[in-house]
């Protein structure tokens, strides 16, 4: 199956360091992946094939360790539908015209 899926990634570094700087490192990995993504208040959603999305989630998780944390919990949610699933399909009706 090669449907487009949505994967929501939330990294929770356990550290006394600047947590936002660590999360920014994880988001930087997602941005560099080439996948479509959207940063939210409590996580970042990526869009693509399942394997690519899970690989970028793993890379974002590991980026926290590279940034110096001793521990991190990463929460991953996968949204998939027959025929594919897009970020836009899920949120378009909630967006305000700018």
Biopython code that builds the backbone (N, CA, C, O; Angstrom):
import numpy as np
from Bio.PDB.StructureBuilder import StructureBuilder

atoms = [
    (1, "UNK", "N", (0.855, -1.185, 0.000)),
    (1, "UNK", "CA", (0.000, 0.000, 0.000)),
    (1, "UNK", "C", (0.894, 1.240, 0.000)),
    (1, "UNK", "O", (1.805, 1.348, 0.820)),
    (2, "UNK", "N", (0.641, 2.155, -0.899)),
    (2, "UNK", "CA", (1.473, 3.353, -0.992)),
    (2, "UNK", "C", (0.660, 4.626, -0.794)),
    (2, "UNK", "O", (0.989, 5.669, -1.360)),
    (3, "UNK", "N", (-0.372, 4.548, -0.013)),
    (3, "UNK", "CA", (-1.204, 5.716, 0.261)),
    (3, "UNK", "C", (-0.420, 6.784, 1.016)),
    (3, "UNK", "O", (0.528, 6.492, 1.746)),
    (4, "UNK", "N", (-0.838, 8.007, 0.820)),
    (4, "UNK", "CA", (-0.314, 9.097, 1.623)),
    (4, "UNK", "C", (-0.950, 9.031, 2.996)),
    (4, "UNK", "O", (-2.164, 8.867, 3.124)),
    (5, "UNK", "N", (-0.119, 9.161, 4.026)),
    (5, "UNK", "CA", (-0.584, 9.128, 5.405)),
    (5, "UNK", "C", (-0.181, 10.428, 6.091)),
    (5, "UNK", "O", (0.634, 11.194, 5.576)),
    (6, "UNK", "N", (-0.764, 10.656, 7.252)),
    (6, "UNK", "CA", (-0.357, 11.755, 8.126)),
    (6, "UNK", "C", (0.189, 11.138, 9.400)),
    (6, "UNK", "O", (-0.416, 10.235, 9.977)),
    (7, "UNK", "N", (1.329, 11.629, 9.826)),
    (7, "UNK", "CA", (1.930, 11.178, 11.082)),
    (7, "UNK", "C", (2.198, 12.410, 11.930)),
    (7, "UNK", "O", (2.905, 13.326, 11.508)),
    (8, "UNK", "N", (1.631, 12.425, 13.123)),
    (8, "UNK", "CA", (1.848, 13.520, 14.058)),
    (8, "UNK", "C", (2.974, 13.112, 15.009)),
    (8, "UNK", "O", (2.947, 12.024, 15.586)),
    (9, "UNK", "N", (3.956, 13.988, 15.165)),
    (9, "UNK", "CA", (5.148, 13.702, 15.957)),
    (9, "UNK", "C", (5.236, 14.729, 17.075)),
    (9, "UNK", "O", (5.232, 15.934, 16.826)),
    (10, "UNK", "N", (5.316, 14.244, 18.303)),
    (10, "UNK", "CA", (5.496, 15.119, 19.461)),
    (10, "UNK", "C", (6.693, 14.600, 20.247)),
    (10, "UNK", "O", (6.664, 13.484, 20.765)),
    (11, "UNK", "N", (7.756, 15.418, 20.337)),
    (11, "UNK", "CA", (8.915, 15.034, 21.145)),
    (11, "UNK", "C", (8.826, 15.730, 22.492)),
    (11, "UNK", "O", (8.521, 16.920, 22.576)),
    (12, "UNK", "N", (9.094, 14.974, 23.538)),
    (12, "UNK", "CA", (9.030, 15.484, 24.907)),
    (12, "UNK", "C", (10.378, 15.219, 25.577)),
    (12, "UNK", "O", (10.561, 14.187, 26.222)),
    (13, "UNK", "N", (11.329, 16.161, 25.422)),
    (13, "UNK", "CA", (12.638, 15.959, 26.033)),
    (13, "UNK", "C", (12.548, 16.055, 27.554)),
    (13, "UNK", "O", (11.863, 16.928, 28.087)),
    (14, "UNK", "N", (13.228, 15.171, 28.238)),
    (14, "UNK", "CA", (13.299, 15.240, 29.699)),
    (14, "UNK", "C", (14.658, 15.832, 30.045)),
    (14, "UNK", "O", (15.669, 15.131, 30.088)),
    (15, "UNK", "N", (14.657, 17.124, 30.289)),
    (15, "UNK", "CA", (15.929, 17.811, 30.466)),
    (15, "UNK", "C", (15.746, 19.113, 31.216)),
    (15, "UNK", "O", (14.653, 19.677, 31.243)),
    (16, "UNK", "N", (16.805, 19.580, 31.817)),
    (16, "UNK", "CA", (16.825, 20.906, 32.409)),
    (16, "UNK", "C", (17.317, 21.936, 31.399)),
    (16, "UNK", "O", (17.340, 23.135, 31.676)),
    (17, "UNK", "N", (17.710, 21.448, 30.224)),
    (17, "UNK", "CA", (18.180, 22.345, 29.168)),
    (17, "UNK", "C", (17.001, 23.129, 28.605)),
    (17, "UNK", "O", (15.863, 22.930, 29.030)),
    (18, "UNK", "N", (17.264, 24.007, 27.664)),
    (18, "UNK", "CA", (16.212, 24.776, 26.995)),
    (18, "UNK", "C", (15.368, 23.828, 26.139)),
    (18, "UNK", "O", (15.760, 23.475, 25.027)),
    (19, "UNK", "N", (14.225, 23.424, 26.656)),
    (19, "UNK", "CA", (13.369, 22.448, 25.987)),
    (19, "UNK", "C", (12.974, 22.931, 24.594)),
    (19, "UNK", "O", (12.940, 22.141, 23.652)),
    (20, "UNK", "N", (12.677, 24.220, 24.459)),
    (20, "UNK", "CA", (12.265, 24.739, 23.152)),
    (20, "UNK", "C", (13.383, 24.632, 22.125)),
    (20, "UNK", "O", (13.118, 24.378, 20.950)),
    (21, "UNK", "N", (14.617, 24.821, 22.546)),
    (21, "UNK", "CA", (15.745, 24.677, 21.623)),
    (21, "UNK", "C", (15.885, 23.226, 21.166)),
    (21, "UNK", "O", (16.227, 22.966, 20.013)),
    (22, "UNK", "N", (15.622, 22.290, 22.063)),
    (22, "UNK", "CA", (15.687, 20.873, 21.706)),
    (22, "UNK", "C", (14.563, 20.533, 20.719)),
    (22, "UNK", "O", (14.795, 19.854, 19.719)),
    (23, "UNK", "N", (13.367, 21.001, 21.002)),
    (23, "UNK", "CA", (12.231, 20.762, 20.096)),
    (23, "UNK", "C", (12.508, 21.407, 18.737)),
    (23, "UNK", "O", (12.177, 20.833, 17.700)),
    (24, "UNK", "N", (13.105, 22.584, 18.739)),
    (24, "UNK", "CA", (13.461, 23.239, 17.473)),
    (24, "UNK", "C", (14.415, 22.382, 16.652)),
    (24, "UNK", "O", (14.322, 22.361, 15.424)),
    (25, "UNK", "N", (15.330, 21.676, 17.309)),
    (25, "UNK", "CA", (16.248, 20.777, 16.596)),
    (25, "UNK", "C", (15.455, 19.653, 15.927)),
    (25, "UNK", "O", (15.713, 19.303, 14.776)),
    (26, "UNK", "N", (14.495, 19.095, 16.652)),
    (26, "UNK", "CA", (13.674, 18.019, 16.092)),
    (26, "UNK", "C", (12.854, 18.532, 14.909)),
    (26, "UNK", "O", (12.735, 17.849, 13.892)),
    (27, "UNK", "N", (12.292, 19.724, 15.041)),
    (27, "UNK", "CA", (11.519, 20.307, 13.939)),
    (27, "UNK", "C", (12.433, 20.585, 12.748)),
    (27, "UNK", "O", (12.015, 20.428, 11.601)),
    (28, "UNK", "N", (13.661, 20.989, 13.003)),
    (28, "UNK", "CA", (14.623, 21.212, 11.923)),
    (28, "UNK", "C", (14.867, 19.952, 11.106)),
    (28, "UNK", "O", (15.012, 20.024, 9.885)),
    (29, "UNK", "N", (14.914, 18.809, 11.759)),
    (29, "UNK", "CA", (15.068, 17.532, 11.065)),
    (29, "UNK", "C", (13.860, 17.276, 10.168)),
    (29, "UNK", "O", (14.003, 16.827, 9.031)),
    (30, "UNK", "N", (12.686, 17.563, 10.685)),
    (30, "UNK", "CA", (11.461, 17.384, 9.903)),
    (30, "UNK", "C", (11.465, 18.327, 8.699)),
    (30, "UNK", "O", (11.133, 17.917, 7.587)),
    (31, "UNK", "N", (11.837, 19.578, 8.916)),
    (31, "UNK", "CA", (11.889, 20.546, 7.820)),
    (31, "UNK", "C", (12.859, 20.102, 6.728)),
    (31, "UNK", "O", (12.579, 20.280, 5.543)),
    (32, "UNK", "N", (13.988, 19.531, 7.115)),
    (32, "UNK", "CA", (15.009, 19.109, 6.158)),
    (32, "UNK", "C", (14.640, 17.819, 5.421)),
    (32, "UNK", "O", (15.312, 17.444, 4.461)),
    (33, "UNK", "N", (13.585, 17.142, 5.860)),
    (33, "UNK", "CA", (13.230, 15.840, 5.288)),
    (33, "UNK", "C", (12.674, 15.929, 3.878)),
    (33, "UNK", "O", (12.737, 14.958, 3.123)),
    (34, "UNK", "N", (12.133, 17.076, 3.519)),
    (34, "UNK", "CA", (11.491, 17.207, 2.219)),
    (34, "UNK", "C", (10.030, 16.795, 2.217)),
    (34, "UNK", "O", (9.341, 16.954, 1.209)),
    (35, "UNK", "N", (9.549, 16.264, 3.339)),
    (35, "UNK", "CA", (8.140, 15.904, 3.437)),
    (35, "UNK", "C", (7.312, 17.159, 3.693)),
    (35, "UNK", "O", (7.803, 18.131, 4.268)),
    (36, "UNK", "N", (6.058, 17.128, 3.263)),
    (36, "UNK", "CA", (5.137, 18.201, 3.615)),
    (36, "UNK", "C", (4.910, 18.103, 5.118)),
    (36, "UNK", "O", (4.755, 17.007, 5.656)),
    (37, "UNK", "N", (4.890, 19.247, 5.794)),
    (37, "UNK", "CA", (4.709, 19.231, 7.244)),
    (37, "UNK", "C", (3.980, 20.478, 7.694)),
    (37, "UNK", "O", (3.917, 21.479, 6.982)),
    (38, "UNK", "N", (3.431, 20.392, 8.893)),
    (38, "UNK", "CA", (2.786, 21.544, 9.511)),
    (38, "UNK", "C", (3.080, 21.506, 11.004)),
    (38, "UNK", "O", (2.765, 20.528, 11.682)),
    (39, "UNK", "N", (3.682, 22.572, 11.510)),
    (39, "UNK", "CA", (3.985, 22.675, 12.930)),
    (39, "UNK", "C", (2.728, 23.141, 13.654)),
    (39, "UNK", "O", (2.103, 24.129, 13.270)),
    (40, "UNK", "N", (2.373, 22.417, 14.701)),
    (40, "UNK", "CA", (1.230, 22.773, 15.535)),
    (40, "UNK", "C", (1.689, 23.134, 16.931)),
    (40, "UNK", "O", (2.881, 23.081, 17.236)),
    (41, "UNK", "N", (0.757, 23.493, 17.763)),
    (41, "UNK", "CA", (1.080, 23.912, 19.128)),
    (41, "UNK", "C", (1.652, 22.778, 19.965)),
    (41, "UNK", "O", (2.462, 23.021, 20.860)),
    (42, "UNK", "N", (1.245, 21.542, 19.689)),
    (42, "UNK", "CA", (1.667, 20.419, 20.525)),
    (42, "UNK", "C", (2.294, 19.276, 19.745)),
    (42, "UNK", "O", (2.477, 18.183, 20.280)),
    (43, "UNK", "N", (2.622, 19.522, 18.493)),
    (43, "UNK", "CA", (3.238, 18.485, 17.679)),
    (43, "UNK", "C", (3.376, 18.970, 16.252)),
    (43, "UNK", "O", (2.848, 20.018, 15.881)),
    (44, "UNK", "N", (4.088, 18.200, 15.463)),
    (44, "UNK", "CA", (4.267, 18.514, 14.053)),
    (44, "UNK", "C", (3.720, 17.354, 13.236)),
    (44, "UNK", "O", (4.051, 16.197, 13.495)),
    (45, "UNK", "N", (2.882, 17.662, 12.252)),
    (45, "UNK", "CA", (2.292, 16.646, 11.401)),
    (45, "UNK", "C", (3.050, 16.613, 10.080)),
    (45, "UNK", "O", (3.282, 17.651, 9.460)),
    (46, "UNK", "N", (3.433, 15.414, 9.658)),
    (46, "UNK", "CA", (4.083, 15.224, 8.368)),
    (46, "UNK", "C", (3.167, 14.411, 7.471)),
    (46, "UNK", "O", (2.304, 13.668, 7.938)),
    (47, "UNK", "N", (3.378, 14.571, 6.167)),
    (47, "UNK", "CA", (2.548, 13.897, 5.173)),
    (47, "UNK", "C", (3.450, 13.225, 4.160)),
    (47, "UNK", "O", (4.392, 13.837, 3.656)),
    (48, "UNK", "N", (3.165, 11.972, 3.862)),
    (48, "UNK", "CA", (3.954, 11.226, 2.884)),
    (48, "UNK", "C", (3.628, 9.755, 2.975)),
    (48, "UNK", "O", (2.598, 9.377, 3.534)),
    (49, "UNK", "N", (4.507, 8.912, 2.424)),
    (49, "UNK", "CA", (4.287, 7.485, 2.582)),
    (49, "UNK", "C", (4.684, 7.086, 4.005)),
    (49, "UNK", "O", (5.501, 7.757, 4.635)),
    (50, "UNK", "N", (4.112, 6.006, 4.501)),
    (50, "UNK", "CA", (4.280, 5.621, 5.901)),
    (50, "UNK", "C", (5.738, 5.429, 6.275)),
    (50, "UNK", "O", (6.175, 5.921, 7.316)),
    (51, "UNK", "N", (6.501, 4.724, 5.449)),
    (51, "UNK", "CA", (7.899, 4.466, 5.789)),
    (51, "UNK", "C", (8.692, 5.762, 5.933)),
    (51, "UNK", "O", (9.469, 5.910, 6.876)),
    (52, "UNK", "N", (8.504, 6.703, 5.005)),
    (52, "UNK", "CA", (9.225, 7.980, 5.069)),
    (52, "UNK", "C", (8.829, 8.771, 6.310)),
    (52, "UNK", "O", (9.680, 9.366, 6.972)),
    (53, "UNK", "N", (7.551, 8.773, 6.619)),
    (53, "UNK", "CA", (7.085, 9.507, 7.797)),
    (53, "UNK", "C", (7.657, 8.916, 9.086)),
    (53, "UNK", "O", (8.059, 9.654, 9.986)),
    (54, "UNK", "N", (7.692, 7.588, 9.171)),
    (54, "UNK", "CA", (8.244, 6.954, 10.369)),
    (54, "UNK", "C", (9.751, 7.169, 10.469)),
    (54, "UNK", "O", (10.281, 7.315, 11.571)),
    (55, "UNK", "N", (10.440, 7.188, 9.347)),
    (55, "UNK", "CA", (11.879, 7.460, 9.356)),
    (55, "UNK", "C", (12.171, 8.870, 9.871)),
    (55, "UNK", "O", (13.104, 9.070, 10.649)),
    (56, "UNK", "N", (11.371, 9.844, 9.434)),
    (56, "UNK", "CA", (11.593, 11.216, 9.900)),
    (56, "UNK", "C", (11.220, 11.344, 11.369)),
    (56, "UNK", "O", (11.839, 12.128, 12.089)),
    (57, "UNK", "N", (10.229, 10.597, 11.830)),
    (57, "UNK", "CA", (9.893, 10.605, 13.261)),
    (57, "UNK", "C", (11.056, 10.061, 14.074)),
    (57, "UNK", "O", (11.398, 10.612, 15.121)),
    (58, "UNK", "N", (11.660, 8.990, 13.602)),
    (58, "UNK", "CA", (12.819, 8.406, 14.287)),
    (58, "UNK", "C", (13.991, 9.392, 14.295)),
    (58, "UNK", "O", (14.674, 9.536, 15.309)),
    (59, "UNK", "N", (14.221, 10.062, 13.179)),
    (59, "UNK", "CA", (15.320, 11.029, 13.098)),
    (59, "UNK", "C", (15.079, 12.222, 14.018)),
    (59, "UNK", "O", (16.018, 12.716, 14.643)),
    (60, "UNK", "N", (13.837, 12.692, 14.111)),
    (60, "UNK", "CA", (13.510, 13.801, 15.008)),
    (60, "UNK", "C", (13.721, 13.385, 16.465)),
    (60, "UNK", "O", (14.239, 14.160, 17.268)),
    (61, "UNK", "N", (13.320, 12.168, 16.797)),
    (61, "UNK", "CA", (13.513, 11.615, 18.140)),
    (61, "UNK", "C", (15.003, 11.591, 18.490)),
    (61, "UNK", "O", (15.403, 12.044, 19.563)),
    (62, "UNK", "N", (15.801, 11.072, 17.598)),
    (62, "UNK", "CA", (17.246, 10.946, 17.850)),
    (62, "UNK", "C", (17.953, 12.299, 17.853)),
    (62, "UNK", "O", (18.991, 12.452, 18.495)),
    (63, "UNK", "N", (17.404, 13.277, 17.145)),
    (63, "UNK", "CA", (18.000, 14.620, 17.140)),
    (63, "UNK", "C", (18.022, 15.216, 18.537)),
    (63, "UNK", "O", (18.902, 16.016, 18.856)),
    (64, "UNK", "N", (17.078, 14.841, 19.361)),
    (64, "UNK", "CA", (17.046, 15.339, 20.739)),
    (64, "UNK", "C", (18.272, 14.870, 21.510)),
    (64, "UNK", "O", (18.835, 15.629, 22.298)),
    (65, "UNK", "N", (18.690, 13.630, 21.292)),
    (65, "UNK", "CA", (19.879, 13.111, 21.956)),
    (65, "UNK", "C", (21.140, 13.802, 21.443)),
    (65, "UNK", "O", (22.051, 14.110, 22.212)),
    (66, "UNK", "N", (21.178, 14.039, 20.149)),
    (66, "UNK", "CA", (22.320, 14.751, 19.559)),
    (66, "UNK", "C", (22.430, 16.152, 20.162)),
    (66, "UNK", "O", (23.528, 16.686, 20.318)),
    (67, "UNK", "N", (21.280, 16.740, 20.499)),
    (67, "UNK", "CA", (21.252, 18.078, 21.098)),
    (67, "UNK", "C", (21.601, 18.054, 22.585)),
    (67, "UNK", "O", (21.708, 19.109, 23.212)),
    (68, "UNK", "N", (21.780, 16.854, 23.157)),
    (68, "UNK", "CA", (22.281, 16.779, 24.512)),
    (68, "UNK", "C", (21.345, 16.324, 25.607)),
    (68, "UNK", "O", (21.709, 16.402, 26.780)),
    (69, "UNK", "N", (20.154, 15.852, 25.278)),
    (69, "UNK", "CA", (19.251, 15.409, 26.339)),
    (69, "UNK", "C", (19.619, 14.005, 26.813)),
    (69, "UNK", "O", (20.235, 13.225, 26.087)),
    (70, "UNK", "N", (19.228, 13.709, 28.043)),
    (70, "UNK", "CA", (19.468, 12.376, 28.587)),
    (70, "UNK", "C", (18.312, 11.432, 28.285)),
    (70, "UNK", "O", (18.474, 10.213, 28.323)),
    (71, "UNK", "N", (17.145, 11.996, 27.984)),
    (71, "UNK", "CA", (15.985, 11.166, 27.688)),
    (71, "UNK", "C", (14.950, 11.941, 26.907)),
    (71, "UNK", "O", (14.868, 13.166, 27.004)),
    (72, "UNK", "N", (14.158, 11.217, 26.130)),
    (72, "UNK", "CA", (13.080, 11.835, 25.362)),
    (72, "UNK", "C", (11.978, 10.805, 25.159)),
    (72, "UNK", "O", (12.249, 9.628, 24.927)),
    (73, "UNK", "N", (10.746, 11.255, 25.248)),
    (73, "UNK", "CA", (9.585, 10.447, 24.893)),
    (73, "UNK", "C", (9.005, 11.064, 23.626)),
    (73, "UNK", "O", (8.767, 12.270, 23.568)),
    (74, "UNK", "N", (8.781, 10.238, 22.621)),
    (74, "UNK", "CA", (8.189, 10.709, 21.375)),
    (74, "UNK", "C", (6.850, 10.011, 21.179)),
    (74, "UNK", "O", (6.760, 8.784, 21.208)),
    (75, "UNK", "N", (5.823, 10.809, 20.982)),
    (75, "UNK", "CA", (4.479, 10.292, 20.757)),
    (75, "UNK", "C", (4.182, 10.417, 19.265)),
    (75, "UNK", "O", (4.331, 11.487, 18.676)),
    (76, "UNK", "N", (3.760, 9.308, 18.669)),
    (76, "UNK", "CA", (3.487, 9.264, 17.236)),
    (76, "UNK", "C", (2.047, 8.822, 17.027)),
    (76, "UNK", "O", (1.609, 7.813, 17.579)),
    (77, "UNK", "N", (1.313, 9.590, 16.222)),
    (77, "UNK", "CA", (-0.047, 9.212, 15.816)),
    (77, "UNK", "C", (-0.052, 9.081, 14.300)),
    (77, "UNK", "O", (0.498, 9.928, 13.596)),
    (78, "UNK", "N", (-0.670, 8.027, 13.803)),
    (78, "UNK", "CA", (-0.728, 7.771, 12.366)),
    (78, "UNK", "C", (-2.178, 7.851, 11.909)),
    (78, "UNK", "O", (-3.055, 7.194, 12.471)),
    (79, "UNK", "N", (-2.421, 8.661, 10.887)),
    (79, "UNK", "CA", (-3.741, 8.744, 10.267)),
    (79, "UNK", "C", (-3.643, 8.256, 8.838)),
    (79, "UNK", "O", (-2.855, 8.775, 8.048)),
    (80, "UNK", "N", (-4.441, 7.261, 8.508)),
    (80, "UNK", "CA", (-4.401, 6.674, 7.173)),
    (80, "UNK", "C", (-5.815, 6.341, 6.729)),
    (80, "UNK", "O", (-6.658, 5.971, 7.546)),
    (81, "UNK", "N", (-6.073, 6.472, 5.434)),
    (81, "UNK", "CA", (-7.378, 6.140, 4.882)),
    (81, "UNK", "C", (-7.195, 5.505, 3.508)),
    (81, "UNK", "O", (-6.220, 5.780, 2.810)),
    (82, "UNK", "N", (-8.135, 4.662, 3.134)),
    (82, "UNK", "CA", (-8.128, 4.110, 1.787)),
    (82, "UNK", "C", (-8.190, 5.287, 0.819)),
    (82, "UNK", "O", (-9.050, 6.157, 0.953)),
    (83, "UNK", "N", (-7.297, 5.316, -0.139)),
    (83, "UNK", "CA", (-7.263, 6.423, -1.091)),
    (83, "UNK", "C", (-6.357, 7.561, -0.659)),
    (83, "UNK", "O", (-6.176, 8.523, -1.406)),
    (84, "UNK", "N", (-5.783, 7.469, 0.534)),
    (84, "UNK", "CA", (-4.846, 8.494, 0.997)),
    (84, "UNK", "C", (-5.471, 9.453, 1.983)),
    (84, "UNK", "O", (-6.688, 9.500, 2.160)),
    (85, "UNK", "N", (-4.601, 10.214, 2.619)),
    (85, "UNK", "CA", (-5.024, 11.151, 3.654)),
    (85, "UNK", "C", (-4.101, 12.354, 3.596)),
    (85, "UNK", "O", (-2.884, 12.195, 3.505)),
    (86, "UNK", "N", (-4.662, 13.559, 3.646)),
    (86, "UNK", "CA", (-3.815, 14.752, 3.600)),
    (86, "UNK", "C", (-4.090, 15.654, 4.796)),
    (86, "UNK", "O", (-5.167, 15.619, 5.390)),
    (87, "UNK", "N", (-3.114, 16.442, 5.124)),
    (87, "UNK", "CA", (-3.271, 17.439, 6.184)),
    (87, "UNK", "C", (-4.408, 18.391, 5.806)),
    (87, "UNK", "O", (-5.277, 18.697, 6.623)),
    (88, "UNK", "N", (-4.385, 18.846, 4.568)),
    (88, "UNK", "CA", (-5.374, 19.819, 4.098)),
    (88, "UNK", "C", (-6.793, 19.273, 4.233)),
    (88, "UNK", "O", (-7.697, 19.990, 4.662)),
    (89, "UNK", "N", (-6.989, 18.010, 3.870)),
    (89, "UNK", "CA", (-8.323, 17.409, 3.997)),
    (89, "UNK", "C", (-8.828, 17.485, 5.435)),
    (89, "UNK", "O", (-10.023, 17.670, 5.665)),
    (90, "UNK", "N", (-7.947, 17.346, 6.377)),
    (90, "UNK", "CA", (-8.342, 17.292, 7.784)),
    (90, "UNK", "C", (-8.605, 18.664, 8.392)),
    (90, "UNK", "O", (-9.432, 18.781, 9.296)),
    (91, "UNK", "N", (-7.923, 19.705, 7.919)),
    (91, "UNK", "CA", (-8.001, 20.990, 8.617)),
    (91, "UNK", "C", (-8.583, 22.140, 7.805)),
    (91, "UNK", "O", (-8.807, 23.217, 8.358)),
    (92, "UNK", "N", (-8.830, 21.953, 6.536)),
    (92, "UNK", "CA", (-9.264, 23.056, 5.684)),
    (92, "UNK", "C", (-10.493, 23.781, 6.220)),
    (92, "UNK", "O", (-10.551, 25.010, 6.173)),
    (93, "UNK", "N", (-11.455, 23.057, 6.718)),
    (93, "UNK", "CA", (-12.693, 23.709, 7.176)),
    (93, "UNK", "C", (-12.498, 24.537, 8.442)),
    (93, "UNK", "O", (-13.378, 25.317, 8.805)),
    (94, "UNK", "N", (-11.363, 24.383, 9.120)),
    (94, "UNK", "CA", (-11.100, 25.127, 10.339)),
    (94, "UNK", "C", (-10.211, 26.352, 10.129)),
    (94, "UNK", "O", (-10.033, 27.158, 11.042)),
    (95, "UNK", "N", (-9.665, 26.488, 8.950)),
    (95, "UNK", "CA", (-8.751, 27.596, 8.677)),
    (95, "UNK", "C", (-9.529, 28.855, 8.352)),
    (95, "UNK", "O", (-10.531, 28.828, 7.638)),
    (96, "UNK", "N", (-9.034, 29.965, 8.898)),
    (96, "UNK", "CA", (-9.629, 31.282, 8.600)),
    (96, "UNK", "C", (-8.941, 31.876, 7.389)),
    (96, "UNK", "O", (-7.747, 31.672, 7.170)),
    (97, "UNK", "N", (-9.697, 32.601, 6.619)),
    (97, "UNK", "CA", (-9.083, 33.331, 5.499)),
    (97, "UNK", "C", (-8.233, 34.442, 6.078)),
    (97, "UNK", "O", (-8.670, 35.186, 6.956)),
    (98, "UNK", "N", (-7.015, 34.547, 5.576)),
    (98, "UNK", "CA", (-6.080, 35.562, 6.114)),
    (98, "UNK", "C", (-6.284, 36.895, 5.485)),
    (98, "UNK", "O", (-5.585, 37.851, 5.823)),
]
sb = StructureBuilder()
sb.init_structure("model")
sb.init_model(0)
sb.init_chain("A")
sb.init_seg("    ")
for serial, (resi, resn, name, xyz) in enumerate(atoms, 1):
    if name == "N":
        sb.init_residue(resn, " ", resi, " ")
    sb.init_atom(name, np.array(xyz, "f"), 0.0, 1.0, " ", f" {name:<3s}", serial, name[0])
structure = sb.get_structure()
